[in-house]
Amino acid sequence: MAQRKRKVVFTADPGQLRRIDELVSAGRYRTTSEFLREAIDDKLKSLFASRLSEEVSQYVAAGHADENDAMIDAQAFDDEQ
């Protein structure tokens, strides 16, 4: 079942809003909502990548660097940790 989009209210710096409006006016984005969805998605991906990098660094620091690469990948994405 597809999830429905939800509306939210946020507070932003007027300068940020002006720059977003300029991007929308220039045709880079259709709407402010489209810009915000993309920005949020980019931030979430960045946070996930940072978390993954930290987890791998901790794993290597614990002395597991010589283990099988496939096993490291599987453990890095294990939801139970």
Secondary structure by P-SEA (a helix, b strand, c coil): cbbbbbbbbbbbcaaaaaaaaaaaaacccccaaaaaaaaaaaaaaaaaaaaaaaaaaaaaaaccccccaaaaaaaaacccc
